[in-house]
Structures are given as C-alpha cells and as structure tokens.
Amino acid sequence: MSPAFKITPAGSFDPDEQRVLSPTEYLKRFGHQLAESRGRRLSFIDAELIDDDRHRRAVDVHPLTELLERARLSGANAAPIFSRASSVDYTAAVSRFVQRDSNALLCFRIGLQELEDIPNASVLSDYVRELGGSPGQTVLLLDGGPLQIDDAEDLAHLLAMQMARLIVRGTWLRVFWSATSFPDKPKMKPGTLARFPRSDWHVYEAILRIKDEFPVVPMFSDYMLEFPGNYLPLNVSPTAKLFYSTENEYIYCKGRSTRVGDGYGNILSVAAQLVSIEEMKVSDYSLGDSYIHGLAGGIGKTGNASMWRWCSTDHHLAMVDEQLTRLLGIPRERLVPSIPAEQLQLV
C-alpha cells in the first residue's frame, strides 16, 4: 500500500499539543511524523492546498520542498503528487526534487474531467519529461473524485475508452484509479445512522469485469472515509461520530456535540449503536474494530476526534484489503491485531 497524503492547511486544533500550531510549526514537524508512522515505506505527498502565500511565508522554501526535505532528513521516503493545474512555483518544486535525485519517483494526477481534453498519450509523457522526470518512474493517478452515479458499468466502459486512447502499456510505473462516493456533510439528527452506497467500489468491480478493454488494468485507490472537499482547518468542538464501511455501503453514525451532555463521552452511545448493526465485524477483525467495540462496552478512554477517525480508517483499510484479495484471487492470511491502538497523526 502506498498512501497519498493530501496536506491540509494549517490552523486546526492539535490534540497532542492542545493548541493550534503556527504554519511554521505545522510544516516543520511533518518529516518526523511521516518517519514515525511510515518508516522507509513510500508515501506520496500532495501539497497543493498549502501552495499559497501564508504557507510560503512560514518557511524559506516552497512548502512542498519543505515537506519533502523534512521527510528526507527524518529518514522517510516521500514523493510529490502534481497535476496539470499545479502552479508554476509548485511544478518548479517538483523539478527541484527530481534534479536532486535522478531515481526519484513522482505521482501525476489526472482528473476524470480532464481526460477528454488531452489529445493523445504523448502529451502526458511529455509533461512529465518537461519537469525532468521519467514516465517509467511516475505513477499515473486517474482521479474520479466524488462520484454520484447510477450505473457503474457505464463509467467503467467510458474509463476504458479514454485509457485506451491515452495510455500505452509499459509507459508508466503504475496506473491507479481513485474515487469516492463518501457523502459530503449529510443532514442528520444526533442519534441517527445513515447508509450510502459505495459506488466507488462498485466501479472498480465493474472495471475488473471488463478488464480486457483496458490497455492497463488500473490498481485500486479510494479516499478512505473522507470527502475530497472537507479540508479546511477546524478549531471547534467536534461532534461525536463514527464512520464505517461495509461490503457495499458507507455508514455514518452521528451523536451529539462534545459541547453538551457527557462531552467526549457522547461517543459511547454512538459506538453502541454502530456495533448493533448486522454488518459490524468482530473485535479482532482490525485494531479499529477492537477500539469501536471497546467504546461500545465503555472500556478505556473515550478518545478524541482524531482517534474516532483513526479507528474508522483502520477498519476501512482491513475491509478493502479483504475485498481486493478476494476479488483478485490472492491468498490472504488473517492475523489477529496485537499492537495497541494509538493516534495516527497523518490519518
């Protein structure tokens, strides 16, 4: 697994420091965090949301360069994500990264809506070469963004047609398809549970059903349990809530604001409601499931918004791993989690 981290703007409340970090503090702690959570495993970094004057003033170099250099100095392995819409300064930072290391890997993101505007395969390859990179050392990420579709088969056929026109086998290091159908701020009352179809997963199932139409069968990616527009800094009291993915649905379980009632203890009733659903996995399915079951049973601390996001994300990764290995016919060995759940700063 190679995660793509979209770096959000500075300004959110930091649960460890119990305060809002300055942009300088926020950027400079990145390398240590990445090395601590990922070691030498490859991670892709999208810094386009902090490609602005506020974050540039916080460091002596471009924010993307700051992140990549901090990662390198901490012993982490990070590579940049860029797009055709990246600013001149951003693409210059990508070029500097490549010039520093001739073996550097890159990730080139292409939006679904962009595909029709690209005339041929050479345009994509030439764009990477103009930055000093090599298509053979570049991951091509086809980004569907948020999907609202009724027919997964139609989108799969459309994607196959565009890929056949724009992608030549053997050109790119890897090709990924990514999308989400996770909802954007659904209107729900406290104490309610809502279900939403995992259309993004259904599209990938459709892709594999017609895989012979593709020049390269794309690898799977999704946004996990995040809507792509929810990246603004937050410095408010969180709402007790848990997200959960099943084979075919996303589940959103909403409680009360932590400003009222039992405060952060409001998460306990949310967890109890979630574990009562038929699709809830057993506690040893993942560390995240173990944590949710513990909350439902009133075991341990209530945690905070970061922990609630972490446990939902951990379950989702286990779910996707199970689905992919089954769909692709790969043997999968079930291991009982043995590492205590801790906050993952980059999730």
N, C-alpha and C positions, 0 to 999 in steps of 0.2 A: 504494500500500500504506500502510495506517495501522496501525502496531503497537499492541498493548495490552500494556503492561509491568506485570506483577504484581510489586510491590516486596516483596522477601523481607525477613525480619527481619535486623537487624544481628548480626554475630557470626561470619561466615565469614572465612576467611583471604583476604587481598587479595594477589594475585600481584604487583601493581605495587609496593605498599608493603612487601611481605614481612612483613606482620603483620596482626593482627585490628584493624580500626578500631573506635573507640568509636561508639555510636549517634549522637552529635552529629557526628562526622567523617563518618560514613556518609551521613547525611541532607544535610549541607551541601555535599557535593561533587556531588550529583545534578544540579543545574542545569547546571554546566559540562560534565559528561559527556553529558547529553542534547543540549546545543547542539553539542558537538563531533561527535557521531555522527549527529545528525538535522538540524542546522541549523534552518530555519524550517518543516520538514515536520511535519505534525500527528502527535502521539503521544498515546495515551490512557493514563492512569495509574490503576492500581488499588492503593490504599494500605491496604486493609482488614486485611492481615496485620500492619501496624505500627500499627494503631489500638488501642494498649494503653498502660498507664502507663509502661512502660520507655521507649518512644519519645517519648511526650508530655513526659516529664521532660527529654529531651535537647534540646528546642527550646522557644521561648517561645510557640509557637502549636501548633495541631493538626498532626501530621505531614503530612497531606495538604496543608494550607495551606503548610507549609514547602516541600514539593516543588514545588508549583505556582508559588509566588513565586520560588523559586530558579531555576526554569526561565524564568520571565518576565524576571527580571533578567539572565539569561545570553543572552537573545535566542532562546530556544527556544519552541516552540509546543506546550503541553501542555494537556490537558483531562481532567477526572476521570471515573472509572468509579464508579458507585454501584449499589446494589441495594435491594430492599425490606427486606432483612435488615441493611442498614447501621445502625450505631448512631446515636443522637441527635446525638452530637458529630460524627460523620462527615458526616451529612447537613447539619449546620449549616455545616461547612466547605465543602460543595458550594454551599450557598446563598450564602455569602460570596463564593465565586468568581463566581457568576452576577451578584450585585449589583455587583461591581467592573466587569463588562463585560457590557453588555446583548446583545452579539453572541456571547457565549461559547457554545461547543459542549459537549455533555455526552454521556456514554455510559451508558445504562440497561441493566444486565444482568439477564436473567430466566432462571432455571434451568429446565431441561426439566421437573423435577418440580413446579415452581410453576404451570405453565400451567393445569392442571385446577382450581386453587384460585382463579383470577382470574375473577370473574363475567362481565365484559364489557370492551369496548375502552375505555370511558370511565375505568375505574379506573386503567389505565396512564397515560393522558393527564393525568388529574387529579393523579396522584402527582408527575409532573414539574412541573406548574404550581404545586403546593404548595411546591416548592423554589425557585420563582421562575424556572424555566426554561420553554422552549417545546418541545413535541414536534417542531415543524418544524426545530429546531436541535439535535435529540437523535438519536443513533444508538441503535437498539434492538438489543441483542446477545442473541440466543437461545442460551443456553449449554447444550449437551448434556453437557458434562463428559466423563468417561471412559465409553466405550461398550463393552459386551460383548453383541453381538447376532449373530444368525444370518441374519436377513432384513432387509436394508437397505430393501427396498420397503415393508414393514410400518411401519417407523419413519417413512419419508417420508410415507406416507399419514396417519399419526397427526399428524405435524407440520403437514401441510396443513390438516387438520381444525381443529386448535387455532388456527392462524394466521388461518383464515377467520373464526373466532369473535371473535378479539381484535385483529386489525389491519385498519384501514381504509386503503385506498390513499390516498396523498397526505398522511398524517398525520405520518409520521416522516421525518427527513432521510435515513437509510439503515436497512436491516434486514439484519443478518448472522446466519448460523447458524454456530456453532462447536462443535467436539467433538474428541475424540481417541480413539484405540484403542492408543496407545503403552503398553507394559507397565509395570507398577509392580514394580521390583526382581525380575526373574525369577531363579530359582535356576539359575545356570550355573557351570560349572567354567572356570578360566583356560584360554585357548587354544581356546575353543569359539565357535561362531557360531549364533545362533538367529534364526528368522524369525517374524514376527507379522503377521496380515492388517491392512491399512489400512482397517478398517471405516468410519472417519470419512470417508474419501474416497469409498468405495462408497455411503454415504448421500447424499453430495452429488450423485453421478452419478444416483442414483435420484430426487432432488429435481428435477433438470432434466428427467428423463424424464416426470415428471407435473407439469410447471410450470404447466399450465393450471388445476390445482386450487388454486393459491396466489393469494391476493389481491395479494401482492407476492412475487416470486421473491427469496429471500434471497441475499445475496452470501456468498462463501465465507470461512471463517476456520478455523484449527485451532490446536493448541497447539504446533506445530512438533514438536520432539523432546523434549518434557517431559511427564511425568505430573503431573497437577494437584496431587497431594498432596506432591510432593517439594520442599518449600520451607523446611525447617528449616535453620538455619545449620550449616555444616560446617567443622570445623577439624581434619581428619585427613588423612593421606597418601592421595592419590587412587589409584584403580585405573586402569591403562592400558586405555582402552576407546574405541570409536568407534561411533557410531550412523549409520545410512544408510537413506534412503528410496528405494524403487523404485516402479514404477507401481502395484503392488498390495500391497506389503509394507513393514514396518519391519524393519530388520536390526540386531541387537545383536551386536557383536563384542567379546568380553571377553578381556583379557590378565591379567597378574599385577599385584599391588600394587606401587606405586613404592617400597615399603619393602624389597623384595627384588630379587635379581638385578641387572639393569642399571639399576635405578631408573626414571627417566623414559624411559630408552632402551627400556623394555619396550613402548612404543607402536609401535616399528618393526615388530615381528613381527605386531602387531595390524593395522597398515596393510597389510602384505604379504598377510595372509590376506584382508583385505577387497578389495583390488584384484584378487584372483584369481577373484572371483565373476563369473558371466556378465553380471549386470546393472550392473556397475561402469561408470560413464561415463568418457569420455576426459578427460585432464587439463585441456583447455581448455573443458570444459563449464561450470565455475564456478571461482571462486577457491578454494572449499573442496575441490573435486575435485583441483585442482592441488596443494594443500597435502598431501592424503592420498597422492597419487602420489609426491610428494617424500619423505614419510616412508617409504613402502614402498621407495623407492630409496636410502634413507639420505642424502638430500640435505638440508642445512641443519640447524637445531637441532631438538631433539625437542619443544620447546614445553612447555605445561603443560595442566592440566585445562581452563582457560578456552579455550585455543586449540583443543583437541580438540572442545570443544562448539561453538566458532565454526565450524570447517570443516564439521562435520556439518550445522549450521543453514544455512550458506550454500548447501550443495548442496541442502538441502530446499527452500529458497526458489526456487532455479532450477528444481527439479523441478515444484513446484506451479505456477509461472508457465507452464512449458511445457504442463502438463496443462490448466490453465484456458483458456489461449489456444486450444488445440486443441479443447477441448470446446465453447467458446463461439464458435468460428469467427472468432477475431480474428487478423489477420496478425501475425506475430512475427518480428522481425529479430534474428538471432543475432549477438551481439557477443562478441569474444574478450576476456576479462578482462585488464586491463592495470595494475590497481592492486595493489601488493604486499599480501599478507595481513597484517593487523595485528589485535591483540586488540580485540574489540568489547566494551566494558565492560558494556553493557546486555543482552547476549545470554546 
